[in-house]
Amino acid sequence: MKTQFRRVILVMLTLAMVINYLDRSALAYAMPFITHDFHLTPEEKGIIFGSFSIGYALFNFVGGVLADKFGPKRVFSWSMTVWSIICGLTAGAFNFWTMFVARAVFGAGEGPISTTANKVVNNWFPIKERARAVGINQAGGPLGGAISGPVVGFLCITFNWRISFILIAFIGITWAIIWAVIGTDKPRDNKYVSAAEAALIEGETEAVIAPEDTGAAVPAPSMWKAILQPSILATALSLFCFNYVLFFFMNWFPTFLVETTGISLKDMSIVGVLPWIAGTLGYISGGYIIDYIYRKTGKQLFSRKVVLVTCFTLCSLCVGLISQTQTALGAVVLMTLAFGFMQIAAPAYWTLIQDAAPKEYVGSAGGLMHGLANISGIVAPTATGFIVGSGSYAAAFILAGCLGVLGASVVALFVKKADRHSPQKTLAQDTGKTL
């Protein structure tokens, strides 16, 4: 029987993302209840939503560097344990400031997850499988968001909002224990991986060769030189726009439905699941679509860019149109389409980083991209809070749609193919494949 333990690793990564978004989106569904208890203004709600990304954006980069230095297994274990404990402690918040601090520290705990997961995929999957592995792994995020609505809504209505945070914390700690038992940094170090599977995975790793194609080894560049590439920075700017739309939706859409359409809290918890389901299917589909285009064309960069630019543009148009709708049904349909298109585009960001960065700095490059991009997690909820406080949800949707178009345009215009004579040329390039 052919052993494919990397599938087990992928299941664990996907479950980690499910828990990540279950934790993260729980606040959006609990916010109407928290607002009632703490008497929060729209501006205060926006600041609390944004406080998550104060710690999150910083530890995106820190987590990526730590994953390169200490290995993704340990960083994943630390991260999941810390954020689960803080998630449980959130139940003890009693006013605006205690909730603000809890969310900021909680964000720091969750910061390393996506970057570290990308490092695991880079270590555990051959090049031809990486886009779909990223898609399946990251699809756990919207799946967690889909689960969060009915679960947190039910717990808040049946018990109270504090119980939901405590129960989610236990789920995260359970995952961390299992990961500590079965996870390893590299396939060859795992007792469950056959020699054949390790050879398959590591047979397609990147090779460092000299610029003159002589085959002579050259020293690896410094971390900063390796990751401060124009294409990586352009990808980070695009992901900033992407995450602005994501955080805007994740934090404010449930409240928008309740406050402007008259939908009940119970119904909101149910219909709010639909965009997340579309996002889950979109993320998985995006990875397979990218790999399919790559197989058919042999053009690695093209396969990433065409999916990202097309689908993110369609997403942005749908988000902008929500500003013109007056009904809950219309808003939910448009946001479901928007989130589906958005998540089809999402795997391209992580595969672009894997393509651009030297293997030894994939974690750091991903952390830089993710950290810079997640400053939007501070800006989007806070800015939306002030826009909504002025009485205009429509302006908030139009702004998010415009930033989405900007994000797609940046990738189309400024993300370029790596220099063919780079010291970090890959084996695929060396054998003549077009990137």
N, C-alpha and C positions, 0 to 999 in steps of 0.2 A: 504494500500500500504506500502510495506516494505521500510523504509528509509535507504539509504546508502550514507550519506553525506560524508563519507570518500572518495567516488569516486570523489566528487567535489574537495576535498582537493588534491587528486591525479592529477586531471586535472590542478589545479593551480601550483602544483610542476613541472609538466611536461612543462607547459608554461614558468615557470621561467627558466628551463634549456634550452628551445628553445631560449629565449632571451639572456641567458648567452652565448651560443655558437654563436648566431648571432652576438653579440657584439665582442666576442673574436676572431672569425675567420674572421671578416670583414677586419682586418689589412692585413691578408695574401693575400686577393683578391685585396685590395687597394694598396699593396706594390709596384707593378710595376709602378703605377702612382706616388706614393710618392717618389720612387727612382728617377724618372725623375725630379720631382720638387726639391728634396733636394740633388741630385747627390750623393747618398749613395753608399758606397763600400759594397761588400759581408760581410765583417767583421762588418761594422756598422749596416747592416740589421740584422745580427745575434744577436748583442748586443741589438737592439731595441726589437726584438722578445723575447729575454731572460729577458728584464727589467720587463715585465709583472709579471713574477714569483717572483721577489724580494718582492713585496708587497703581491702577491697571497699566496706564501708558508707560510709567517709569519702569515697572517690572516686566513689561514686554521685552525691553532691551536687556535688562539685567538678567532675566530668565534665559534669554537666548545665549548670552555670554556664558552663564553658568552651565547651560546644557553642553556647550562646546568644551568647557573646561572639566566639568565633573561627570558628564554623561547624562543623557535624558532620563535614565531610570531614577536616579536619586532626585533630580530636580522635579520630576513628575510626582514622586512620593511626597516631597516636602510641600509642594504647591497644593496638592489635593488635601493634605492633612490640615495645613494652615487655613485654607479658605473654608473648609468644612467646619472647623472649630469656630471661626469668626461668624459664619452663617448662623450657627446655633446661638451664638452670643447676641446676634442682632435682635433676637426675641426679647432681650432685656432693655432695648432702647426705650426711652420714656419722653423724649422731646426732640425738637429739630436738631440740636447740636449733637446729641448722642447718636442719632441716626446718621448724621453727616459723617462723624468719625468712624462709625461701624462700617459704613459703605466704602469709605476711602481705604481702610485697612483690608476689607474684604476684596476690593479691587486689586490690591497689591498681591494678595494670595493667588488670585486667578490670573495675574499678569503673564506668567510663563507658559500657560497651557498650550495655546495655538502654536507658538514658536517651537516649543519642545516637541509637540506632536509632529510638526513638520520635520524636525531633526530625526525623529524616530522613523518616519516614512522614508526619509533619505537614506537612513542606515539599513532599513529592513526590506525595501522593495527595489526591484530592477527598474531601469529607466522607463521601459515600455508600460509598466504598471503604475507609475507614480501618480499620474493625474487622477486615475480612478480611485486609487488608495486615498489621496487627499480628499476627493469628492465624498467618498463613503465616510471617512473619518469626520470631516467637517460637517457632514449632513446631520451628525448627532446634535449639532447646535440648534438648528430649527426644529428638530424632533423634540429636543428638550423644551423648547419654547412652546411647541404644540401641547406637550404633556402638562406644562406648567399651568395653562389656563384652567382646565377643568379640575386639576388636582388642588392648586392653591385656592381657586374659587370655592371648591367644595369645603376645604378645610376652614377657610375664612368664614363662610356662611354657617357651617355646622359647629365649629368650635370658635377659634379666633385666629387672627393673622399670625400671632406669635408661634402657634403650634406648627404651622407650615415650615417655618425656618428651622425649627428643632428637628423635625423628621427628615428634612432634606440633608441636614448635617450628618445624620447617621448613615445615609446612603453614601455620601462621599467618603467617609472614614472606612466603610466596608470595601469600597473600590480600592483605596490606598493599600489596604492589607493584602488583597489579592494580587495587586500589581507588584508589591514587594516580593511576593513568592515566585511569580512566573516571569517577570520582566527582566530583560538584560539590555545593555546598550547596543550590542552587536549580535547578529545571528550566530556567529561562530562560538560565542560564549554561552549560548543557551543549550542546556542538556536535551531539550525537546526538539532541536533542529538537526536534521540529517546533514551529512556532509554534502549530499547532492543539492539540497536546498540552499545551503550556505554558498556553494559554488555558483549556483544560478544567480543569487542576489549580488554577490560580490564580484562576479565576472563582468558586470557592467558598470562598475564604479569608475569615477573619473581618474584619469592619469595625468600627472604633471610632467610635461615635456618641454624641451627648449623651444624658443621662438623660431629657430631655424629648422625645426623638424628633424633634428639630428638624433632625437631620442635621448639625449643627455638630460639628467635630472637637474632642475634648478631650484633654488630656495623658494619656499612659499612666500608670498608677499605679506606685509604686516596686515593685521586685522583691519585697521582703518583704511589702508589703501585698497584692500580687497572689497570692502563693503561700501565705501563712499564713491560708488560709480554713478554716472548720470542716469542710467537705466533703473538702478535700484531706487534712487531718490525720486525719479519720475513715478515709479510704481508706488512708492510711499505716498506721494501727493494724491495719486488716483485713489489709493485705498483710504486716505483721509476723507475724500468725498463719498466713497462707498460707505464708510463707517458712519459718516454724518447721517446718511439716509437710514442706516441700520439702527443707530441709537435713537434717532427721531422716532422711528416706527416702534421700536421695542419699548421705549419709555412712555411715549405720549399717545400712541394709537388707542389703547384701551380707554384712557381718560377722555380722549376726543370723542369716542363713540358714546360714552355715558353722558358727557356734558353737552353735546351738540345734537345728538339724534334721538335722545330720549330712551335709548335702549336700557334695559334693566341690568344690574350687576350680574345676575345669573345668566341672562342671555349673552351678555358681553363675554363671559368666560367661555361660552360655547362657540360663538361665531368667531371669536378672536383666534381660535385654533386654525381656521382655514388658511390664512397666509402662511402659518408655520408648516402646515402639511405641504403646501405648494413649494415652500422653501426646501423642505427635506427632499422631495422628489427632484427639485431643481439642482440641488448640490450634487446628488448622486449622478443625475443625468449629465451635468456639466463635465464631470471628470471623464465619463465614458465618451462624450462627444469630442472632447479635446484629444483623447488618445486615438479615437477613430480617425479624426482629421489628420493627425500626425502619421498614422499608419498609411493612409491613402496618399498623402502628399509628400511625406518625408521632410516637411518643413516644421521644425519644432516651434520656433517663435511664432510663425503664422498661426499655428493651431491654437496657441494661447490667446493671441491678440484678436483674432476674428471672433472668437466666442465672447471674450470680455467686452469688446467695444460694442458689438451688436446688441447683446443682451442687457448691458448696463444702460444703453441709450433707451431701449424699450421700457426698462424699469423706470427711468427718470420721467418719461412721458406720462406713464400711468400715475406716478406720484403727483405730478403737477396737475393732472386732471381731477384729482380728488378735491382740489380746492373749489371745483365747480359743482360738486355733488351735494345734494341736500338730504339724502337718505342713508340709513345705516347699510341697507343692501348695496347701494351703489358704491359706498366707501369700501365695504368689505370686498366686493368683487374686484374693484380696481387695485386695492392693496394686495389682494391674493395674486393677481396677475403680476403686479410690480415685484413682489417678494419672490415669486417663482422665477422670473427673468433674472432678478438680482443674484439669486443663489446659483443659477446656471453659470453665471460669470465668475462666481467666487473662487472656484478651484484654480483659475488661471493665475491669481495673485501668488499663491504659494508655489506653483510650478515655475512661474517666472523667476522667483527668488532662487529656487533650486537650480535653474538653468544658469543664472547670472553669477552666483557666488561660488567660490571654491568650496569643495566638500567640507574642509575643516572649519569653514566659517559660515556654514549654512544657518546655524543657530543664531549667530551674531547678526548676520544680514537680515534674517527673518525678524529678529528682535528689533533691529533698527527700523525696518519698514513698519512693523506692527506698532511699535512705540510711537513713532511720529504720526502714524495714521490715527491712533487712538486718542490723540489730543482732541479729536472730534468728539470723543465721548464726554469730554468736559464742555466743549463749545455747544454741541447740538442740543442737549437737554436744557442747558442754562439759557441759551439764546431763545429756544422755543418757549421757555417759561416766561421770559420778558415779552416776547411777541404775543403770546396768548394773553398775558396780563394786560396788554393794550387792547385786547378784544378781537384779535384776528388770527384764527386758525388757518384761513385761506393763505395768508402771507407766509406762514410757516411751511405749508405744503409746496408753494411755488418756489421758495428758497431752496428746499431740499431737492426739488426736481432740477433746478438750474445747476446746483452743485453736482448732481449726478451726470448731467451732460458734460460739465467740465471734466469730471473724472474720466469719462470715456474718451474724451478728446485728448487728454494728456497721454494716455497709453497709445492711442493711434499715432500721435505725432512725435513722441519723444522716447519711447521704449524701442531701442535698436538692438540689432544682432551684435553679440560680443565680437571684439576684434579677433579675427581668425588667427592672428599671430600672438595671442595672449599666452603667457606662460601657463595659464590654467586651462589650456585647451583640453577638450574631452576626447575620449576614445572614439565617440561618434564622429566628431569633427575630423579626427586623424584618419578615419576610414573613408572620408569623402562624403558623408551624409550632409545634406543641406539643413542648416538650422533656421 
